[in-house]
Every structure is written in C-alpha cells, then in structure tokens.
Amino acid sequence: MTTRIDFYSLERDSSGDRFILCCRLIERIRARSLRVLIHCPNEDEARHLDRLLWTFREESFIPHGLVGQVDPALTPVLISANGEPASETQVLINLAPEIAPFFARFERLCELIDHDPHLRAAGRERFRQYRAQGYALEHHRIRL
C-alpha cells in the first residue's frame, strides 16, 4: 500500500488557520465514515483542536477526543501528539511542522498549511521530502 498524500494550503486572502481548515476537512472525511488520527506537535495544540471541534460549527457534532482520555474503539476522530494508537490506519492529518515518522501506515495523509511563514516553509520542505521519496502529491488551494 502506498500512502496517498494531499497538501491543503490556505489562500492568502482566507480567514482562519490550519485548525479551522482541519475541522472542515474532518467533516468531509467523516461524511465517508473514515477514521481520522490528527497528529499535533504538542499537547497545547492538541487541546486547542479538541476545544475547537466542540465549538467551530453549532449544527454539527464530530465524535472526537484526545488519546488517553477516550476509548479509541468508540471514537472515530482521535487527537494525538505521538501517533498512538498504532491501530489507526485510514486517514492521518498532520499539523506538526515535520513529517510524522509513522505516516506510511496510513492509507491517506493530509498535510495542512496556513499563513504562518515558518509553517509554510516547513510545509514546502515536507513537500520536497515526500517528492524525493517518490510519492505522488496532490496540492489543493483552499479559501475559507
């Protein structure tokens, strides 16, 4: 199995950030009943995303939780800072500035890029690294 890799970058005139983009992307992925693991670079950002998923859209509910605080078998959207649980293999959303070392076990990887100049540069570097490894990459420009 080769991981499908999609980059999603916000257009310059978009409002919001990669966390809002993440919430919207999760809605679309969950509409296809796929499981999602979100890789956050640290616990603060993981907690921020957890709170945002409860509040970003009043008319929707995305069953989610932080790894270690929810039952993974009952929770289709998990937020993790270390790639656990290892049993997740459908969709990985990477919010970290570096390549997640465990990405190859997933069917699909979504890399999210917003307006932060450091994160944009890190995203370009990840794009180059994946391409150098022979992955076919898709790039989607998103306007929020």
Secondary structure, 3 states (H helix, E strand, C coil): CCCEEEEEEECCCCCCCHHHHHHHHHHHHHCCCCCEEEECCCHHHHHHHHHHHHHCCCCCCCCEEEECCECHHHCCEEEECCCCCCCCCCEEEECCCCCCCCHHHCCEEEEEECCCHHHHHHHHHHHHHHHHCCCCEEEEEECC
